[in-house]
């Protein structure tokens, strides 16, 4: 696969199987067909994709499919309901908006995205999974959707630049280690919220808003 630089896939294609383009280190461009429904495990793992347009026909992106993606931005398609395990781990996004169709951000989904500075979410997201944004070295600001209910273990672990996270009153569960080794974070949350009591208990600075 080493010599592959670009690929155009037909509109008739419904599924890209697991490992289909794994370790295609020079693969910079892929055109996906408009009927594509599923991208399998590690399908583009460590490919050199500079940009990718994901069709709205997609309903499933499996584990690690785009680990190491080189794009600086991404439009998440409207057909999927979760960001799967490690799907965009170690990618090069600088900012990220999670659309309303996403209900769950799974374990390691954006772990190690070391250029990511800001994350926003539209209402619809309910679960931030374990280590979802761990090791995002330059992440400064996160605004959670007003529908988020739980924040998992190590979700924002080792994010040393994280200064502001806006946590809505809808959140009723925050793992004790959600912000482990993220020493500079301040929680912005409504008075009387679960996040406020969490901040007090964990001795994390907070601001009511």
C-alpha positions as CSV (number, residue, x, y, z in Angstrom):
1,X,0.0,0.0,0.0
2,X,3.0,2.3,0.4
3,X,2.7,3.8,-3.1
4,X,-0.9,4.8,-2.8
5,X,-1.3,8.6,-2.9
6,X,-5.0,9.1,-3.8
7,X,-8.1,6.9,-4.1
8,X,-11.5,7.5,-5.5
9,X,-14.2,5.1,-4.3
10,X,-17.4,4.5,-6.3
11,X,-20.8,5.7,-5.2
12,X,-22.0,2.1,-5.2
13,X,-19.7,1.2,-2.3
14,X,-21.6,0.7,1.0
15,X,-18.8,-0.5,3.3
16,X,-15.1,0.0,3.6
17,X,-13.8,-3.1,5.5
18,X,-11.5,-3.2,8.5
19,X,-7.9,-2.4,7.8
20,X,-8.7,-1.6,4.2
21,X,-6.1,1.3,3.9
22,X,-4.1,0.7,7.1
23,X,-0.6,2.0,7.1
24,X,-0.9,3.7,3.7
25,X,1.6,6.3,4.9
26,X,1.4,8.3,1.6
27,X,-2.3,8.3,1.1
28,X,-3.2,12.0,1.1
29,X,-6.5,12.1,-0.7
30,X,-9.6,9.8,-0.6
31,X,-12.9,10.5,-2.3
32,X,-15.7,8.6,-0.5
33,X,-18.8,7.6,-2.4
34,X,-22.2,9.1,-1.5
35,X,-23.8,5.7,-0.6
36,X,-21.1,4.8,2.0
37,X,-22.7,3.6,5.2
38,X,-19.9,2.0,7.2
39,X,-16.1,2.4,7.7
40,X,-14.5,-0.5,9.5
41,X,-12.0,-0.8,12.3
42,X,-8.6,0.9,11.5
43,X,-9.7,1.4,7.9
44,X,-7.5,4.5,7.4
45,X,-5.2,4.0,10.4
46,X,-2.0,6.1,9.9
47,X,-2.9,7.2,6.4
48,X,-1.7,10.7,5.5
49,X,-5.1,12.2,4.8
50,X,-4.8,16.0,4.5
51,X,-8.6,16.3,4.2
52,X,-11.6,14.1,4.2
53,X,-15.3,14.7,3.3
54,X,-17.4,12.2,5.1
55,X,-20.8,11.7,3.4
56,X,-24.1,12.1,5.2
57,X,-25.0,8.5,4.2
58,X,-22.5,7.3,6.9
59,X,-24.1,5.6,9.9
60,X,-21.1,3.9,11.5
61,X,-17.4,4.6,11.8
62,X,-15.6,1.8,13.7
63,X,-12.8,1.8,16.2
64,X,-9.6,3.6,15.2
65,X,-10.8,4.2,11.6
66,X,-9.1,7.6,11.3
67,X,-6.4,7.5,14.0
68,X,-3.6,9.9,13.1
69,X,-5.7,12.0,10.6
70,X,-3.8,15.0,9.4
71,X,-6.8,17.3,8.8
72,X,-7.0,20.5,10.8
73,X,-10.8,20.6,10.7
74,X,-13.6,18.1,10.1
75,X,-17.3,18.2,9.3
76,X,-18.8,15.3,11.3
77,X,-21.6,13.8,9.1
78,X,-25.3,13.9,10.2
79,X,-26.0,10.2,10.0
80,X,-23.8,8.9,12.8
81,X,-24.9,8.9,16.5
82,X,-21.6,8.3,18.2
83,X,-17.9,9.0,17.8
84,X,-16.5,5.4,18.2
85,X,-13.6,4.2,20.2
86,X,-10.4,5.9,19.2
87,X,-11.8,6.9,15.8
88,X,-10.0,10.3,15.6
89,X,-7.2,9.6,18.2
90,X,-4.0,11.5,17.6
91,X,-5.5,13.6,14.8
92,X,-4.4,17.1,13.9
93,X,-7.6,19.1,14.4
94,X,-7.1,22.6,15.7
95,X,-10.8,23.1,16.6
96,X,-13.8,20.8,16.7
97,X,-17.5,21.2,16.7
98,X,-19.6,18.1,17.7
99,X,-23.0,18.3,16.0
100,X,-26.4,17.5,17.6
101,X,-26.7,14.1,16.0
102,X,-23.9,12.7,18.2
103,X,-25.2,11.3,21.4
104,X,-22.0,9.7,22.8
105,X,-18.2,10.4,22.4
106,X,-16.6,7.0,23.2
107,X,-13.4,6.0,24.9
108,X,-10.2,7.6,23.4
109,X,-12.3,9.2,20.6
110,X,-10.0,12.3,20.4
111,X,-7.2,11.2,22.8
112,X,-3.9,12.8,22.0
113,X,-5.1,15.4,19.5
114,X,-2.1,17.6,20.4
115,X,-3.1,20.6,18.2
116,X,-6.7,20.8,19.4
117,X,-7.4,24.2,21.1
118,X,-11.1,24.5,21.4
119,X,-14.1,22.1,21.5
120,X,-17.7,23.1,21.2
121,X,-20.8,20.8,21.2
122,X,-24.3,21.3,19.9
123,X,-27.2,20.1,22.1
124,X,-27.7,16.4,21.7
125,X,-24.5,15.1,23.1
126,X,-25.1,13.1,26.3
127,X,-22.0,11.1,27.2
128,X,-18.3,12.1,27.2
129,X,-16.5,8.7,27.4
130,X,-13.3,7.6,29.2
131,X,-10.2,9.4,28.0
132,X,-12.2,11.0,25.2
133,X,-10.0,14.2,25.2
134,X,-7.0,13.0,27.3
135,X,-3.6,14.2,26.4
136,X,-4.8,17.1,24.3
137,X,-1.7,19.2,25.0
138,X,-2.9,22.6,23.9
139,X,-6.7,22.3,24.5
140,X,-7.7,25.6,26.2
141,X,-11.5,25.8,26.1
142,X,-14.4,23.3,26.1
143,X,-18.1,24.2,25.9
144,X,-20.3,21.1,26.7
145,X,-23.7,20.8,25.2
146,X,-26.6,21.6,27.6
147,X,-27.7,17.9,27.1
148,X,-24.5,16.3,28.5
149,X,-25.3,13.9,31.5
150,X,-22.0,12.2,32.3
151,X,-18.2,12.8,32.0
152,X,-16.1,9.7,32.2
153,X,-12.8,8.7,33.8
154,X,-9.8,10.6,32.5
155,X,-12.0,12.4,29.9
156,X,-9.8,15.5,30.1
157,X,-6.7,13.9,31.7
158,X,-3.4,15.6,31.1
159,X,-4.7,18.7,29.4
160,X,-2.3,21.2,30.9
161,X,-3.5,24.2,29.0
162,X,-7.2,23.6,29.7
163,X,-8.4,26.8,31.5
164,X,-12.1,26.9,30.9
165,X,-14.7,24.2,30.7
166,X,-18.4,25.1,30.6
167,X,-20.4,22.3,32.3
168,X,-24.3,22.6,32.2
169,X,-26.6,21.7,35.0
170,X,-27.8,18.7,33.0
171,X,-24.5,16.9,34.1
172,X,-25.3,14.5,37.0
173,X,-22.1,12.4,36.9
174,X,-18.5,13.3,36.7
175,X,-15.8,10.7,37.3
176,X,-13.4,11.6,40.1
177,X,-10.5,11.4,37.7
178,X,-12.2,13.3,34.8
179,X,-9.7,16.2,35.1
180,X,-6.7,14.2,36.5
181,X,-3.4,16.0,35.9
182,X,-5.2,19.0,34.3
183,X,-4.0,21.4,36.9
184,X,-5.1,24.8,35.4
185,X,-8.8,24.1,34.8
186,X,-11.6,26.3,36.0
187,X,-15.2,24.9,35.9
188,X,-17.9,27.3,34.7
189,X,-21.3,26.1,35.8
190,X,-24.7,27.3,37.2
191,X,-25.0,27.8,40.9
192,X,-26.4,24.7,42.7
193,X,-25.4,22.3,39.9
194,X,-23.8,18.9,40.3
195,X,-20.6,20.3,38.7
196,X,-20.4,23.0,41.3
197,X,-20.5,20.5,44.1
198,X,-18.0,18.4,42.3
199,X,-15.6,21.4,42.0
200,X,-16.0,22.1,45.7
201,X,-15.3,18.5,46.6
202,X,-12.3,18.2,44.3
203,X,-10.9,21.7,45.2
204,X,-11.1,22.8,41.6
205,X,-11.7,26.5,41.0
206,X,-15.2,27.3,39.7
207,X,-17.2,30.3,38.5
208,X,-21.0,30.4,38.6
209,X,-22.6,31.6,35.3
